[in-house]
Amino acid sequence: MPDTPTAPVLLGNEPGSFPHSVLAERHPAIIKQVREAFPYAPEQHRALDELLANCTEGTIEPLPADAHDRANWDDWGLPAHTGRSWFDVPWLWSESWFYRRLLDAVGYFGPGPWQGIDPFRPFKLAELDAPETDEELAALDDLARRPAGEQAHALLHGSLWGNRADLGFRLSAEGARDTAAVPGLVADDSDRLWSLLGPTDRGTGTLCLVADNAGRELVPDLLLIAHLLADGRIGGAVLHVKPHPYYVSDATTADVVDALRRLTGAGGAAAAYGRRLWSALSDGRLTLRAHPFSAAPLPYAEMPADLRAEFAAATLTILKGDLNYRRLVGDRLWAPTTPFADVTAYFPGPVAALRTLKSDVITGLDARTETALNAAEGRRWRTGGTHALIQVA
Ligand SMILES: O=P(O)(O)OC[C@@]1(O)O[C@H](CO)[C@@H](O)[C@@H]1O
């Protein structure tokens, strides 16, 4: 981005700011929630106590020499951040570090009896089992009778607004939905998105969808993929999930399986979608990827060569959600009118962001939209989860 002036990287050290509240309040609340959700042993409680003290008052500590992911974290900047307060390093980095440390504290990485036990699973399952999910799945019966174009539009918007279903976010934004000013899209490049996906019946390209949350976001993401495959707009899809539990509700392979079972068990059109997705996975038209970089504390500009090659080969990469957006544009406090195309110029292929706005980071707004949002809501539109965007470059 040679002509784009740079912007400050977000840190968590400004009391009263959104990043500060995540480190000072949301992370302790997540520790409490996880602690209460499982009958953890005394050593796990002790490790959670230590994490609570460390993440709020301590400094970043090195990983043990034999940690399974030490090499990755060394590459991702751990040596440079060691000894510094969690509040003084890039916010994006501190947040990822928090989830890495939390999984360690509950024994997720093992060895031991708690190895592989997702500390967020009870919350994810509760959401998948919620009556709202039943309603959303039942609505698919009606949708199946609509013209394909209408179905495509509805499924794209389902996937977009599904991004509100973020369990970590709800911890600190309860009620945001009720107090919202008019919800709406602040940028809408959906025509470009459809044109990149190509005409129906002739698509041979591959869509990469970089998933965000499990449950009520992942279900509509899967429905969108199923629709695009069935409609012949794409020949194949790669669904990128997280290699381990992350940001409370981020989707892992286990969550994909839970979502598919939920669909196939629902009956009606939902079950038909579920069966189609199941066979697409079985015959290779839909592939799952759980790349370590998907849970890295760095912007996508620093992605490794294998991931870069994968995105370069895709017809389109759709990045879902707020965190992926932050990583895509660099987690910087850009002027909101900074062109999206400029800050994503490094991306190796066509890229689309589908995101509800849940952090201060924003690019690609026109000046009138920014002024209107500020006048109506102050800064709340940036973090309240009540607005969304579809941006394509
Ligand atoms: O990526 P998602 O699920 O849409 O949102 C992640 C999120 O809840 O976490 C961060 C704060 O912890 C914010 O960027 C955002 O609000």
The ligand as an SDF file (V2000), in Angstrom:
LIG
                    3D

 16 16  0  0  0  0  0  0  0  0999 V2000
  -14.6340  -12.0320   15.1160 O   0  0  0  0  0  0  0  0  0  0  0  0
  -15.9600  -11.8170   15.7560 P   0  0  0  0  0  0  0  0  0  0  0  0
  -16.4850  -13.0540   16.3960 O   0  0  0  0  0  0  0  0  0  0  0  0
  -16.9440  -11.1970   14.8360 O   0  0  0  0  0  0  0  0  0  0  0  0
  -15.7780  -10.7430   16.8960 O   0  0  0  0  0  0  0  0  0  0  0  0
  -14.7480  -10.8560   17.8070 C   0  0  0  0  0  0  0  0  0  0  0  0
  -14.9170   -9.8570   18.8900 C   0  0  0  0  0  0  0  0  0  0  0  0
  -16.0240  -10.1050   19.6880 O   0  0  0  0  0  0  0  0  0  0  0  0
  -13.7600  -10.0060   19.6260 O   0  0  0  0  0  0  0  0  0  0  0  0
  -12.9860   -8.8180   19.6500 C   0  0  0  0  0  0  0  0  0  0  0  0
  -12.8600   -8.3520   21.0210 C   0  0  0  0  0  0  0  0  0  0  0  0
  -12.4780   -9.4180   21.8080 O   0  0  0  0  0  0  0  0  0  0  0  0
  -13.6430   -7.8130   18.7670 C   0  0  0  0  0  0  0  0  0  0  0  0
  -12.8870   -7.6540   17.6310 O   0  0  0  0  0  0  0  0  0  0  0  0
  -14.9540   -8.4090   18.3840 C   0  0  0  0  0  0  0  0  0  0  0  0
  -15.9320   -7.6970   19.0670 O   0  0  0  0  0  0  0  0  0  0  0  0
  1  2  2  0
  2  3  1  0
  2  4  1  0
  2  5  1  0
  5  6  1  0
  6  7  1  0
  7  8  1  0
  7  9  1  0
  7 15  1  0
  9 10  1  0
 10 11  1  0
 10 13  1  0
 11 12  1  0
 13 14  1  0
 13 15  1  0
 15 16  1  0
M  END
$$$$
